Amino acid sequence: GHRRKNWKVRKFVLRDDPAYLHYYDPAGGDDPLGAIHLRGCVVTAVEDMPDTKKYDVDNILFEIITADEIHYYLQAASSTERTEWIKAIQTVSRTGK
């Protein structure tokens, strides 16, 4: 959920022109629910997060901090997928328009 009120499943689409991570309701709909501007962002793996149950987020969380200092926490499906997302977002944050 936005700013971690609760966790919701979302479909994400990474774009580099412009550099955004758009998110959608996985049940359908062509219009994004929102977007995270990635130009100049910082993305890192999160190993420990207070106020979460360990079995819910074990080694699959990552954080995006935008240039405007907005923090987004996302949970990948696996540690391998988390690594792939982090690398892809880092590339777009540097090279995207």
Order of alpha helices (4+ residues) and beta strands (2+ residues): beta-beta-beta-beta-alpha-beta-beta-alpha
